[in-house]
Amino acid sequence: MKDVNPGLIKTLIAKIEKLASAMEKASVAEYIELYRKPRRLVYLNFISGIARGFGLAVGFTAVGALFLYLLGRLAALNLPIVGEFIAEIARIVQEELSRRAY
């Protein structure tokens, strides 16, 4: 042990302190505690899943509404290409509705 370089020891101590600081920032203890309580882990994952699903539904609704709004504005312009597109969509919907006899 006597032949160990003092500069090497200082460097190792600095690296260990840096690692300890990084681990504190990463909240490793919180993750370990979370895995020790599986019910809490399931609960948090359930809540985060609900939040993601709700966000997806709201986002899809907003994008769909914007698309339908823009499509309606284009239909109001009476452009031939857009009119044909809307007529084709209406025809497909009518065919599907007539196939499904409730």
Number of C-alpha atoms within 10 A of each C-alpha: 4 5 5 8 9 10 9 10 11 11 11 12 12 12 12 12 12 12 12 12 11 12 12 12 9 11 10 12 10 11 11 10 12 15 12 11 10 11 11 13 14 13 11 13 12 12 11 12 12 12 12 12 12 12 12 12 11 12 12 12 12 12 11 12 12 12 12 12 12 12 15 13 11 15 17 11 10 11 11 10 11 16 16 13 14 16 12 12 12 12 12 12 12 11 11 11 11 10 9 7 6 5
